[in-house]
Amino acid sequence: MTNTRRPLEIIAADIHALDRDNVFAKGALLAEARESAEHGDWAPWLESEFDLSEDTARNYLAAHRLGEKFRIIRNLPLPKCTI
């Protein structure tokens, strides 16, 4: 079986390219990165690449899960703090 995980550098570039209010896409990319990160690399990567705390990253991940569960929510004109 081959490893099809994208490198964290590529995922980080995708996150940096996003509109800052796109919480669902950021959450999806952070979920992908968390899955790709080696054990113990997740928190240091977040801090060095984005200056994000794990709590903030968890909020993006929760928004991603919410958007996956209730897809219509992703199209509502809500401020990101509401989500």
N, CA, C and O atoms as a Maestro MAE file, in Angstrom:
{
 s_m_m2io_version
 :::
 2.0.0
}

f_m_ct {
 s_m_title
 :::
 protein
 m_atom[332] {
  # First column is atom index #
  i_m_mmod_type
  r_m_x_coord
  r_m_y_coord
  r_m_z_coord
  i_m_residue_number
  s_m_chain_name
  s_m_pdb_residue_name
  s_m_pdb_atom_name
  i_m_atomic_number
  :::
  1 25 0.842 -1.184 0.000 1 A "MET " " N  " 7
  2 3 0.000 0.000 0.000 1 A "MET " " CA " 6
  3 2 0.886 1.245 0.000 1 A "MET " " C  " 6
  4 15 1.821 1.338 0.795 1 A "MET " " O  " 8
  5 25 0.607 2.178 -0.860 2 A "THR " " N  " 7
  6 3 1.401 3.391 -0.938 2 A "THR " " CA " 6
  7 2 0.789 4.480 -0.066 2 A "THR " " C  " 6
  8 15 -0.418 4.506 0.177 2 A "THR " " O  " 8
  9 25 1.643 5.365 0.391 3 A "ASN " " N  " 7
  10 3 1.190 6.479 1.223 3 A "ASN " " CA " 6
  11 2 0.705 7.592 0.294 3 A "ASN " " C  " 6
  12 15 1.499 8.174 -0.445 3 A "ASN " " O  " 8
  13 25 -0.590 7.887 0.329 4 A "THR " " N  " 7
  14 3 -1.154 8.916 -0.534 4 A "THR " " CA " 6
  15 2 -1.395 10.218 0.223 4 A "THR " " C  " 6
  16 15 -2.068 11.115 -0.284 4 A "THR " " O  " 8
  17 25 -0.861 10.322 1.407 5 A "ARG " " N  " 7
  18 3 -1.028 11.543 2.193 5 A "ARG " " CA " 6
  19 2 -0.184 12.664 1.602 5 A "ARG " " C  " 6
  20 15 0.963 12.465 1.199 5 A "ARG " " O  " 8
  21 25 -0.787 13.846 1.565 6 A "ARG " " N  " 7
  22 3 -0.047 15.005 1.062 6 A "ARG " " CA " 6
  23 2 0.882 15.526 2.150 6 A "ARG " " C  " 6
  24 15 0.563 15.433 3.335 6 A "ARG " " O  " 8
  25 25 2.011 16.065 1.761 7 A "PRO " " N  " 7
  26 3 2.934 16.635 2.754 7 A "PRO " " CA " 6
  27 2 2.302 17.846 3.458 7 A "PRO " " C  " 6
  28 15 1.493 18.568 2.875 7 A "PRO " " O  " 8
  29 25 2.684 18.044 4.697 8 A "LEU " " N  " 7
  30 3 2.153 19.156 5.484 8 A "LEU " " CA " 6
  31 2 2.454 20.500 4.836 8 A "LEU " " C  " 6
  32 15 1.661 21.433 4.964 8 A "LEU " " O  " 8
  33 25 3.579 20.619 4.144 9 A "GLU " " N  " 7
  34 3 3.931 21.888 3.497 9 A "GLU " " CA " 6
  35 2 2.909 22.253 2.419 9 A "GLU " " C  " 6
  36 15 2.550 23.421 2.271 9 A "GLU " " O  " 8
  37 25 2.448 21.263 1.676 10 A "ILE " " N  " 7
  38 3 1.458 21.496 0.612 10 A "ILE " " CA " 6
  39 2 0.118 21.887 1.229 10 A "ILE " " C  " 6
  40 15 -0.550 22.804 0.750 10 A "ILE " " O  " 8
  41 25 -0.269 21.189 2.289 11 A "ILE " " N  " 7
  42 3 -1.532 21.503 2.968 11 A "ILE " " CA " 6
  43 2 -1.464 22.917 3.556 11 A "ILE " " C  " 6
  44 15 -2.430 23.675 3.471 11 A "ILE " " O  " 8
  45 25 -0.329 23.262 4.148 12 A "ALA " " N  " 7
  46 3 -0.164 24.607 4.715 12 A "ALA " " CA " 6
  47 2 -0.300 25.673 3.633 12 A "ALA " " C  " 6
  48 15 -0.937 26.703 3.853 12 A "ALA " " O  " 8
  49 25 0.288 25.435 2.479 13 A "ALA " " N  " 7
  50 3 0.180 26.398 1.374 13 A "ALA " " CA " 6
  51 2 -1.276 26.567 0.951 13 A "ALA " " C  " 6
  52 15 -1.714 27.679 0.659 13 A "ALA " " O  " 8
  53 25 -2.025 25.467 0.917 14 A "ASP " " N  " 7
  54 3 -3.451 25.544 0.573 14 A "ASP " " CA " 6
  55 2 -4.225 26.357 1.607 14 A "ASP " " C  " 6
  56 15 -5.103 27.142 1.251 14 A "ASP " " O  " 8
  57 25 -3.906 26.172 2.869 15 A "ILE " " N  " 7
  58 3 -4.587 26.920 3.932 15 A "ILE " " CA " 6
  59 2 -4.251 28.411 3.826 15 A "ILE " " C  " 6
  60 15 -5.133 29.260 3.951 15 A "ILE " " O  " 8
  61 25 -2.991 28.717 3.599 16 A "HIS " " N  " 7
  62 3 -2.578 30.121 3.467 16 A "HIS " " CA " 6
  63 2 -3.258 30.800 2.277 16 A "HIS " " C  " 6
  64 15 -3.483 32.010 2.300 16 A "HIS " " O  " 8
  65 25 -3.582 30.038 1.252 17 A "ALA " " N  " 7
  66 3 -4.195 30.601 0.043 17 A "ALA " " CA " 6
  67 2 -5.689 30.871 0.216 17 A "ALA " " C  " 6
  68 15 -6.282 31.585 -0.593 17 A "ALA " " O  " 8
  69 25 -6.298 30.318 1.248 18 A "LEU " " N  " 7
  70 3 -7.736 30.484 1.462 18 A "LEU " " CA " 6
  71 2 -8.087 31.872 1.959 18 A "LEU " " C  " 6
  72 15 -7.278 32.556 2.586 18 A "LEU " " O  " 8
  73 25 -9.318 32.271 1.661 19 A "ASP " " N  " 7
  74 3 -9.895 33.459 2.281 19 A "ASP " " CA " 6
  75 2 -9.964 33.199 3.785 19 A "ASP " " C  " 6
  76 15 -10.353 32.109 4.204 19 A "ASP " " O  " 8
  77 25 -9.600 34.161 4.581 20 A "ARG " " N  " 7
  78 3 -9.513 33.919 6.022 20 A "ARG " " CA " 6
  79 2 -10.840 33.563 6.674 20 A "ARG " " C  " 6
  80 15 -10.848 32.996 7.767 20 A "ARG " " O  " 8
  81 25 -11.956 33.877 6.039 21 A "ASP " " N  " 7
  82 3 -13.253 33.559 6.619 21 A "ASP " " CA " 6
  83 2 -13.800 32.200 6.184 21 A "ASP " " C  " 6
  84 15 -14.908 31.836 6.577 21 A "ASP " " O  " 8
  85 25 -13.062 31.457 5.395 22 A "ASN " " N  " 7
  86 3 -13.547 30.162 4.920 22 A "ASN " " CA " 6
  87 2 -13.237 29.084 5.961 22 A "ASN " " C  " 6
  88 15 -12.315 28.287 5.793 22 A "ASN " " O  " 8
  89 25 -14.025 29.078 7.035 23 A "VAL " " N  " 7
  90 3 -13.763 28.186 8.161 23 A "VAL " " CA " 6
  91 2 -13.965 26.717 7.806 23 A "VAL " " C  " 6
  92 15 -13.273 25.855 8.347 23 A "VAL " " O  " 8
  93 25 -14.889 26.421 6.918 24 A "PHE " " N  " 7
  94 3 -15.155 25.027 6.562 24 A "PHE " " CA " 6
  95 2 -13.998 24.434 5.769 24 A "PHE " " C  " 6
  96 15 -13.577 23.306 6.027 24 A "PHE " " O  " 8
  97 25 -13.490 25.187 4.814 25 A "ALA " " N  " 7
  98 3 -12.353 24.701 4.020 25 A "ALA " " CA " 6
  99 2 -11.096 24.605 4.884 25 A "ALA " " C  " 6
  100 15 -10.327 23.654 4.751 25 A "ALA " " O  " 8
  101 25 -10.882 25.581 5.766 26 A "LYS " " N  " 7
  102 3 -9.729 25.513 6.665 26 A "LYS " " CA " 6
  103 2 -9.834 24.292 7.563 26 A "LYS " " C  " 6
  104 15 -8.849 23.588 7.785 26 A "LYS " " O  " 8
  105 25 -11.022 24.046 8.075 27 A "GLY " " N  " 7
  106 3 -11.223 22.875 8.925 27 A "GLY " " CA " 6
  107 2 -10.949 21.580 8.192 27 A "GLY " " C  " 6
  108 15 -10.354 20.659 8.752 27 A "GLY " " O  " 8
  109 25 -11.384 21.501 6.931 28 A "ALA " " N  " 7
  110 3 -11.139 20.293 6.130 28 A "ALA " " CA " 6
  111 2 -9.647 20.090 5.908 28 A "ALA " " C  " 6
  112 15 -9.143 18.972 6.015 28 A "ALA " " O  " 8
  113 25 -8.943 21.172 5.601 29 A "LEU " " N  " 7
  114 3 -7.500 21.053 5.378 29 A "LEU " " CA " 6
  115 2 -6.754 20.746 6.679 29 A "LEU " " C  " 6
  116 15 -5.780 19.993 6.674 29 A "LEU " " O  " 8
  117 25 -7.207 21.323 7.782 30 A "LEU " " N  " 7
  118 3 -6.583 21.009 9.063 30 A "LEU " " CA " 6
  119 2 -6.823 19.551 9.444 30 A "LEU " " C  " 6
  120 15 -5.947 18.909 10.023 30 A "LEU " " O  " 8
  121 25 -8.001 19.028 9.122 31 A "ALA " " N  " 7
  122 3 -8.284 17.611 9.381 31 A "ALA " " CA " 6
  123 2 -7.343 16.733 8.556 31 A "ALA " " C  " 6
  124 15 -6.813 15.737 9.050 31 A "ALA " " O  " 8
  125 25 -7.144 17.113 7.302 32 A "GLU " " N  " 7
  126 3 -6.215 16.372 6.449 32 A "GLU " " CA " 6
  127 2 -4.798 16.434 7.015 32 A "GLU " " C  " 6
  128 15 -4.088 15.429 7.038 32 A "GLU " " O  " 8
  129 25 -4.395 17.615 7.469 33 A "ALA " " N  " 7
  130 3 -3.050 17.782 8.016 33 A "ALA " " CA " 6
  131 2 -2.871 16.983 9.302 33 A "ALA " " C  " 6
  132 15 -1.830 16.361 9.517 33 A "ALA " " O  " 8
  133 25 -3.886 17.005 10.149 34 A "ARG " " N  " 7
  134 3 -3.792 16.253 11.408 34 A "ARG " " CA " 6
  135 2 -3.609 14.770 11.129 34 A "ARG " " C  " 6
  136 15 -2.854 14.082 11.816 34 A "ARG " " O  " 8
  137 25 -4.309 14.290 10.112 35 A "GLU " " N  " 7
  138 3 -4.186 12.888 9.724 35 A "GLU " " CA " 6
  139 2 -2.803 12.591 9.134 35 A "GLU " " C  " 6
  140 15 -2.271 11.495 9.314 35 A "GLU " " O  " 8
  141 25 -2.231 13.557 8.439 36 A "SER " " N  " 7
  142 3 -0.927 13.369 7.788 36 A "SER " " CA " 6
  143 2 0.249 13.541 8.745 36 A "SER " " C  " 6
  144 15 1.333 13.008 8.508 36 A "SER " " O  " 8
  145 25 0.031 14.283 9.816 37 A "ALA " " N  " 7
  146 3 1.131 14.582 10.746 37 A "ALA " " CA " 6
  147 2 1.553 13.322 11.503 37 A "ALA " " C  " 6
  148 15 0.735 12.478 11.867 37 A "ALA " " O  " 8
  149 25 2.839 13.237 11.717 38 A "GLU " " N  " 7
  150 3 3.376 12.168 12.554 38 A "GLU " " CA " 6
  151 2 2.988 12.448 14.006 38 A "GLU " " C  " 6
  152 15 2.691 13.588 14.365 38 A "GLU " " O  " 8
  153 25 2.992 11.418 14.826 39 A "HIS " " N  " 7
  154 3 2.649 11.577 16.234 39 A "HIS " " CA " 6
  155 2 3.552 12.628 16.878 39 A "HIS " " C  " 6
  156 15 4.777 12.537 16.796 39 A "HIS " " O  " 8
  157 25 2.942 13.616 17.513 40 A "GLY " " N  " 7
  158 3 3.685 14.658 18.202 40 A "GLY " " CA " 6
  159 2 4.034 15.867 17.350 40 A "GLY " " C  " 6
  160 15 4.562 16.854 17.863 40 A "GLY " " O  " 8
  161 25 3.745 15.802 16.046 41 A "ASP " " N  " 7
  162 3 4.095 16.907 15.151 41 A "ASP " " CA " 6
  163 2 2.961 17.908 14.940 41 A "ASP " " C  " 6
  164 15 3.206 19.016 14.463 41 A "ASP " " O  " 8
  165 25 1.745 17.549 15.282 42 A "TRP " " N  " 7
  166 3 0.566 18.362 14.994 42 A "TRP " " CA " 6
  167 2 0.633 19.737 15.660 42 A "TRP " " C  " 6
  168 15 0.556 20.755 14.972 42 A "TRP " " O  " 8
  169 25 0.774 19.782 16.981 43 A "ALA " " N  " 7
  170 3 0.771 21.058 17.709 43 A "ALA " " CA " 6
  171 2 1.948 21.953 17.310 43 A "ALA " " C  " 6
  172 15 1.742 23.142 17.069 43 A "ALA " " O  " 8
  173 25 3.164 21.428 17.232 44 A "PRO " " N  " 7
  174 3 4.267 22.298 16.797 44 A "PRO " " CA " 6
  175 2 4.070 22.837 15.375 44 A "PRO " " C  " 6
  176 15 4.424 23.981 15.092 44 A "PRO " " O  " 8
  177 25 3.512 22.021 14.490 45 A "TRP " " N  " 7
  178 3 3.253 22.458 13.115 45 A "TRP " " CA " 6
  179 2 2.237 23.598 13.108 45 A "TRP " " C  " 6
  180 15 2.423 24.591 12.404 45 A "TRP " " O  " 8
  181 25 1.168 23.461 13.887 46 A "LEU " " N  " 7
  182 3 0.155 24.515 13.967 46 A "LEU " " CA " 6
  183 2 0.775 25.836 14.421 46 A "LEU " " C  " 6
  184 15 0.532 26.890 13.834 46 A "LEU " " O  " 8
  185 25 1.567 25.754 15.461 47 A "GLU " " N  " 7
  186 3 2.148 26.968 16.025 47 A "GLU " " CA " 6
  187 2 3.157 27.606 15.078 47 A "GLU " " C  " 6
  188 15 3.165 28.825 14.908 47 A "GLU " " O  " 8
  189 25 4.003 26.794 14.464 48 A "SER " " N  " 7
  190 3 5.047 27.369 13.609 48 A "SER " " CA " 6
  191 2 4.496 27.864 12.277 48 A "SER " " C  " 6
  192 15 4.964 28.872 11.746 48 A "SER " " O  " 8
  193 25 3.510 27.163 11.738 49 A "GLU " " N  " 7
  194 3 3.002 27.504 10.409 49 A "GLU " " CA " 6
  195 2 1.931 28.595 10.455 49 A "GLU " " C  " 6
  196 15 1.867 29.435 9.558 49 A "GLU " " O  " 8
  197 25 1.095 28.588 11.489 50 A "PHE " " N  " 7
  198 3 -0.069 29.479 11.520 50 A "PHE " " CA " 6
  199 2 -0.196 30.308 12.784 50 A "PHE " " C  " 6
  200 15 -1.033 31.209 12.841 50 A "PHE " " O  " 8
  201 25 0.601 30.034 13.788 51 A "ASP " " N  " 7
  202 3 0.458 30.679 15.086 51 A "ASP " " CA " 6
  203 2 -0.944 30.429 15.644 51 A "ASP " " C  " 6
  204 15 -1.579 31.327 16.198 51 A "ASP " " O  " 8
  205 25 -1.411 29.183 15.484 52 A "LEU " " N  " 7
  206 3 -2.726 28.768 15.987 52 A "LEU " " CA " 6
  207 2 -2.542 27.900 17.223 52 A "LEU " " C  " 6
  208 15 -1.606 27.104 17.303 52 A "LEU " " O  " 8
  209 25 -3.434 28.061 18.174 53 A "SER " " N  " 7
  210 3 -3.444 27.149 19.315 53 A "SER " " CA " 6
  211 2 -4.208 25.891 18.911 53 A "SER " " C  " 6
  212 15 -4.943 25.887 17.923 53 A "SER " " O  " 8
  213 25 -4.029 24.845 19.675 54 A "GLU " " N  " 7
  214 3 -4.787 23.617 19.402 54 A "GLU " " CA " 6
  215 2 -6.284 23.863 19.578 54 A "GLU " " C  " 6
  216 15 -7.094 23.284 18.854 54 A "GLU " " O  " 8
  217 25 -6.658 24.714 20.529 55 A "ASP " " N  " 7
  218 3 -8.076 25.024 20.736 55 A "ASP " " CA " 6
  219 2 -8.687 25.692 19.500 55 A "ASP " " C  " 6
  220 15 -9.794 25.347 19.086 55 A "ASP " " O  " 8
  221 25 -7.965 26.640 18.919 56 A "THR " " N  " 7
  222 3 -8.458 27.309 17.715 56 A "THR " " CA " 6
  223 2 -8.562 26.311 16.569 56 A "THR " " C  " 6
  224 15 -9.542 26.319 15.823 56 A "THR " " O  " 8
  225 25 -7.568 25.462 16.429 57 A "ALA " " N  " 7
  226 3 -7.608 24.434 15.386 57 A "ALA " " CA " 6
  227 2 -8.799 23.503 15.605 57 A "ALA " " C  " 6
  228 15 -9.467 23.114 14.647 57 A "ALA " " O  " 8
  229 25 -9.064 23.150 16.848 58 A "ARG " " N  " 7
  230 3 -10.228 22.290 17.139 58 A "ARG " " CA " 6
  231 2 -11.536 22.978 16.742 58 A "ARG " " C  " 6
  232 15 -12.474 22.313 16.303 58 A "ARG " " O  " 8
  233 25 -11.604 24.295 16.892 59 A "ASN " " N  " 7
  234 3 -12.799 25.019 16.458 59 A "ASN " " CA " 6
  235 2 -12.990 24.915 14.946 59 A "ASN " " C  " 6
  236 15 -14.107 24.711 14.471 59 A "ASN " " O  " 8
  237 25 -11.894 25.054 14.190 60 A "TYR " " N  " 7
  238 3 -11.972 24.877 12.733 60 A "TYR " " CA " 6
  239 2 -12.378 23.445 12.383 60 A "TYR " " C  " 6
  240 15 -13.182 23.230 11.475 60 A "TYR " " O  " 8
  241 25 -11.828 22.476 13.097 61 A "LEU " " N  " 7
  242 3 -12.179 21.078 12.853 61 A "LEU " " CA " 6
  243 2 -13.659 20.821 13.157 61 A "LEU " " C  " 6
  244 15 -14.327 20.082 12.434 61 A "LEU " " O  " 8
  245 25 -14.160 21.435 14.225 62 A "ALA " " N  " 7
  246 3 -15.578 21.288 14.572 62 A "ALA " " CA " 6
  247 2 -16.466 21.917 13.499 62 A "ALA " " C  " 6
  248 15 -17.518 21.372 13.164 62 A "ALA " " O  " 8
  249 25 -16.045 23.059 12.962 63 A "ALA " " N  " 7
  250 3 -16.807 23.689 11.873 63 A "ALA " " CA " 6
  251 2 -16.835 22.778 10.653 63 A "ALA " " C  " 6
  252 15 -17.865 22.648 9.992 63 A "ALA " " O  " 8
  253 25 -15.715 22.157 10.362 64 A "HIS " " N  " 7
  254 3 -15.651 21.215 9.238 64 A "HIS " " CA " 6
  255 2 -16.629 20.058 9.453 64 A "HIS " " C  " 6
  256 15 -17.388 19.708 8.548 64 A "HIS " " O  " 8
  257 25 -16.611 19.465 10.649 65 A "ARG " " N  " 7
  258 3 -17.523 18.348 10.929 65 A "ARG " " CA " 6
  259 2 -18.984 18.800 10.847 65 A "ARG " " C  " 6
  260 15 -19.833 18.075 10.328 65 A "ARG " " O  " 8
  261 25 -19.271 19.993 11.357 66 A "LEU " " N  " 7
  262 3 -20.634 20.532 11.287 66 A "LEU " " CA " 6
  263 2 -21.063 20.709 9.836 66 A "LEU " " C  " 6
  264 15 -22.180 20.347 9.467 66 A "LEU " " O  " 8
  265 25 -20.176 21.265 9.011 67 A "GLY " " N  " 7
  266 3 -20.472 21.455 7.599 67 A "GLY " " CA " 6
  267 2 -20.658 20.149 6.845 67 A "GLY " " C  " 6
  268 15 -21.430 20.081 5.888 67 A "GLY " " O  " 8
  269 25 -19.950 19.113 7.275 68 A "GLU " " N  " 7
  270 3 -20.118 17.800 6.652 68 A "GLU " " CA " 6
  271 2 -21.452 17.173 7.053 68 A "GLU " " C  " 6
  272 15 -22.122 16.541 6.237 68 A "GLU " " O  " 8
  273 25 -21.821 17.353 8.297 69 A "LYS " " N  " 7
  274 3 -23.066 16.764 8.804 69 A "LYS " " CA " 6
  275 2 -24.292 17.499 8.264 69 A "LYS " " C  " 6
  276 15 -25.280 16.874 7.880 69 A "LYS " " O  " 8
  277 25 -24.220 18.832 8.238 70 A "PHE " " N  " 7
  278 3 -25.322 19.673 7.768 70 A "PHE " " CA " 6
  279 2 -24.797 20.548 6.638 70 A "PHE " " C  " 6
  280 15 -24.439 21.704 6.860 70 A "PHE " " O  " 8
  281 25 -24.752 20.008 5.443 71 A "ARG " " N  " 7
  282 3 -24.110 20.674 4.312 71 A "ARG " " CA " 6
  283 2 -24.716 22.036 3.981 71 A "ARG " " C  " 6
  284 15 -24.018 22.906 3.460 71 A "ARG " " O  " 8
  285 25 -25.997 22.236 4.273 72 A "ILE " " N  " 7
  286 3 -26.639 23.521 3.961 72 A "ILE " " CA " 6
  287 2 -26.038 24.663 4.779 72 A "ILE " " C  " 6
  288 15 -26.064 25.818 4.354 72 A "ILE " " O  " 8
  289 25 -25.504 24.340 5.941 73 A "ILE " " N  " 7
  290 3 -24.913 25.363 6.816 73 A "ILE " " CA " 6
  291 2 -23.770 26.085 6.127 73 A "ILE " " C  " 6
  292 15 -23.534 27.264 6.390 73 A "ILE " " O  " 8
  293 25 -23.053 25.390 5.245 74 A "ARG " " N  " 7
  294 3 -21.896 26.003 4.576 74 A "ARG " " CA " 6
  295 2 -22.294 27.151 3.658 74 A "ARG " " C  " 6
  296 15 -21.452 27.975 3.302 74 A "ARG " " O  " 8
  297 25 -23.561 27.216 3.272 75 A "ASN " " N  " 7
  298 3 -24.020 28.267 2.362 75 A "ASN " " CA " 6
  299 2 -24.740 29.410 3.065 75 A "ASN " " C  " 6
  300 15 -25.149 30.374 2.418 75 A "ASN " " O  " 8
  301 25 -24.899 29.314 4.369 76 A "LEU " " N  " 7
  302 3 -25.584 30.373 5.099 76 A "LEU " " CA " 6
  303 2 -24.654 31.567 5.304 76 A "LEU " " C  " 6
  304 15 -23.463 31.381 5.555 76 A "LEU " " O  " 8
  305 25 -25.174 32.778 5.201 77 A "PRO " " N  " 7
  306 3 -24.344 33.972 5.384 77 A "PRO " " CA " 6
  307 2 -24.152 34.290 6.876 77 A "PRO " " C  " 6
  308 15 -24.676 35.283 7.379 77 A "PRO " " O  " 8
  309 25 -23.403 33.440 7.565 78 A "LEU " " N  " 7
  310 3 -23.162 33.624 8.992 78 A "LEU " " CA " 6
  311 2 -21.733 34.077 9.233 78 A "LEU " " C  " 6
  312 15 -20.823 33.649 8.523 78 A "LEU " " O  " 8
  313 25 -21.523 34.930 10.217 79 A "PRO " " N  " 7
  314 3 -20.134 35.276 10.556 79 A "PRO " " CA " 6
  315 2 -19.435 34.045 11.135 79 A "PRO " " C  " 6
  316 15 -20.076 33.188 11.744 79 A "PRO " " O  " 8
  317 25 -18.142 33.966 10.942 80 A "LYS " " N  " 7
  318 3 -17.422 32.772 11.380 80 A "LYS " " CA " 6
  319 2 -17.498 32.566 12.892 80 A "LYS " " C  " 6
  320 15 -17.422 31.428 13.355 80 A "LYS " " O  " 8
  321 25 -17.646 33.631 13.664 81 A "CYS " " N  " 7
  322 3 -17.747 33.463 15.115 81 A "CYS " " CA " 6
  323 2 -19.055 32.776 15.514 81 A "CYS " " C  " 6
  324 15 -19.136 32.172 16.584 81 A "CYS " " O  " 8
  325 25 -20.068 32.865 14.667 82 A "THR " " N  " 7
  326 3 -21.329 32.185 14.938 82 A "THR " " CA " 6
  327 2 -21.192 30.687 14.742 82 A "THR " " C  " 6
  328 15 -21.768 29.889 15.481 82 A "THR " " O  " 8
  329 25 -20.431 30.331 13.750 83 A "ILE " " N  " 7
  330 3 -20.238 28.904 13.429 83 A "ILE " " CA " 6
  331 2 -19.391 28.276 14.504 83 A "ILE " " C  " 6
  332 15 -19.100 27.081 14.441 83 A "ILE " " O  " 8
  :::
 }
 m_bond[331] {
  # First column is bond index #
  i_m_from
  i_m_to
  i_m_order
  :::
  1 1 2 1
  2 2 3 1
  3 3 4 2
  4 3 5 1
  5 5 6 1
  6 6 7 1
  7 7 8 2
  8 7 9 1
  9 9 10 1
  10 10 11 1
  11 11 12 2
  12 11 13 1
  13 13 14 1
  14 14 15 1
  15 15 16 2
  16 15 17 1
  17 17 18 1
  18 18 19 1
  19 19 20 2
  20 19 21 1
  21 21 22 1
  22 22 23 1
  23 23 24 2
  24 23 25 1
  25 25 26 1
  26 26 27 1
  27 27 28 2
  28 27 29 1
  29 29 30 1
  30 30 31 1
  31 31 32 2
  32 31 33 1
  33 33 34 1
  34 34 35 1
  35 35 36 2
  36 35 37 1
  37 37 38 1
  38 38 39 1
  39 39 40 2
  40 39 41 1
  41 41 42 1
  42 42 43 1
  43 43 44 2
  44 43 45 1
  45 45 46 1
  46 46 47 1
  47 47 48 2
  48 47 49 1
  49 49 50 1
  50 50 51 1
  51 51 52 2
  52 51 53 1
  53 53 54 1
  54 54 55 1
  55 55 56 2
  56 55 57 1
  57 57 58 1
  58 58 59 1
  59 59 60 2
  60 59 61 1
  61 61 62 1
  62 62 63 1
  63 63 64 2
  64 63 65 1
  65 65 66 1
  66 66 67 1
  67 67 68 2
  68 67 69 1
  69 69 70 1
  70 70 71 1
  71 71 72 2
  72 71 73 1
  73 73 74 1
  74 74 75 1
  75 75 76 2
  76 75 77 1
  77 77 78 1
  78 78 79 1
  79 79 80 2
  80 79 81 1
  81 81 82 1
  82 82 83 1
  83 83 84 2
  84 83 85 1
  85 85 86 1
  86 86 87 1
  87 87 88 2
  88 87 89 1
  89 89 90 1
  90 90 91 1
  91 91 92 2
  92 91 93 1
  93 93 94 1
  94 94 95 1
  95 95 96 2
  96 95 97 1
  97 97 98 1
  98 98 99 1
  99 99 100 2
  100 99 101 1
  101 101 102 1
  102 102 103 1
  103 103 104 2
  104 103 105 1
  105 105 106 1
  106 106 107 1
  107 107 108 2
  108 107 109 1
  109 109 110 1
  110 110 111 1
  111 111 112 2
  112 111 113 1
  113 113 114 1
  114 114 115 1
  115 115 116 2
  116 115 117 1
  117 117 118 1
  118 118 119 1
  119 119 120 2
  120 119 121 1
  121 121 122 1
  122 122 123 1
  123 123 124 2
  124 123 125 1
  125 125 126 1
  126 126 127 1
  127 127 128 2
  128 127 129 1
  129 129 130 1
  130 130 131 1
  131 131 132 2
  132 131 133 1
  133 133 134 1
  134 134 135 1
  135 135 136 2
  136 135 137 1
  137 137 138 1
  138 138 139 1
  139 139 140 2
  140 139 141 1
  141 141 142 1
  142 142 143 1
  143 143 144 2
  144 143 145 1
  145 145 146 1
  146 146 147 1
  147 147 148 2
  148 147 149 1
  149 149 150 1
  150 150 151 1
  151 151 152 2
  152 151 153 1
  153 153 154 1
  154 154 155 1
  155 155 156 2
  156 155 157 1
  157 157 158 1
  158 158 159 1
  159 159 160 2
  160 159 161 1
  161 161 162 1
  162 162 163 1
  163 163 164 2
  164 163 165 1
  165 165 166 1
  166 166 167 1
  167 167 168 2
  168 167 169 1
  169 169 170 1
  170 170 171 1
  171 171 172 2
  172 171 173 1
  173 173 174 1
  174 174 175 1
  175 175 176 2
  176 175 177 1
  177 177 178 1
  178 178 179 1
  179 179 180 2
  180 179 181 1
  181 181 182 1
  182 182 183 1
  183 183 184 2
  184 183 185 1
  185 185 186 1
  186 186 187 1
  187 187 188 2
  188 187 189 1
  189 189 190 1
  190 190 191 1
  191 191 192 2
  192 191 193 1
  193 193 194 1
  194 194 195 1
  195 195 196 2
  196 195 197 1
  197 197 198 1
  198 198 199 1
  199 199 200 2
  200 199 201 1
  201 201 202 1
  202 202 203 1
  203 203 204 2
  204 203 205 1
  205 205 206 1
  206 206 207 1
  207 207 208 2
  208 207 209 1
  209 209 210 1
  210 210 211 1
  211 211 212 2
  212 211 213 1
  213 213 214 1
  214 214 215 1
  215 215 216 2
  216 215 217 1
  217 217 218 1
  218 218 219 1
  219 219 220 2
  220 219 221 1
  221 221 222 1
  222 222 223 1
  223 223 224 2
  224 223 225 1
  225 225 226 1
  226 226 227 1
  227 227 228 2
  228 227 229 1
  229 229 230 1
  230 230 231 1
  231 231 232 2
  232 231 233 1
  233 233 234 1
  234 234 235 1
  235 235 236 2
  236 235 237 1
  237 237 238 1
  238 238 239 1
  239 239 240 2
  240 239 241 1
  241 241 242 1
  242 242 243 1
  243 243 244 2
  244 243 245 1
  245 245 246 1
  246 246 247 1
  247 247 248 2
  248 247 249 1
  249 249 250 1
  250 250 251 1
  251 251 252 2
  252 251 253 1
  253 253 254 1
  254 254 255 1
  255 255 256 2
  256 255 257 1
  257 257 258 1
  258 258 259 1
  259 259 260 2
  260 259 261 1
  261 261 262 1
  262 262 263 1
  263 263 264 2
  264 263 265 1
  265 265 266 1
  266 266 267 1
  267 267 268 2
  268 267 269 1
  269 269 270 1
  270 270 271 1
  271 271 272 2
  272 271 273 1
  273 273 274 1
  274 274 275 1
  275 275 276 2
  276 275 277 1
  277 277 278 1
  278 278 279 1
  279 279 280 2
  280 279 281 1
  281 281 282 1
  282 282 283 1
  283 283 284 2
  284 283 285 1
  285 285 286 1
  286 286 287 1
  287 287 288 2
  288 287 289 1
  289 289 290 1
  290 290 291 1
  291 291 292 2
  292 291 293 1
  293 293 294 1
  294 294 295 1
  295 295 296 2
  296 295 297 1
  297 297 298 1
  298 298 299 1
  299 299 300 2
  300 299 301 1
  301 301 302 1
  302 302 303 1
  303 303 304 2
  304 303 305 1
  305 305 306 1
  306 306 307 1
  307 307 308 2
  308 307 309 1
  309 309 310 1
  310 310 311 1
  311 311 312 2
  312 311 313 1
  313 313 314 1
  314 314 315 1
  315 315 316 2
  316 315 317 1
  317 317 318 1
  318 318 319 1
  319 319 320 2
  320 319 321 1
  321 321 322 1
  322 322 323 1
  323 323 324 2
  324 323 325 1
  325 325 326 1
  326 326 327 1
  327 327 328 2
  328 327 329 1
  329 329 330 1
  330 330 331 1
  331 331 332 2
  :::
 }
}
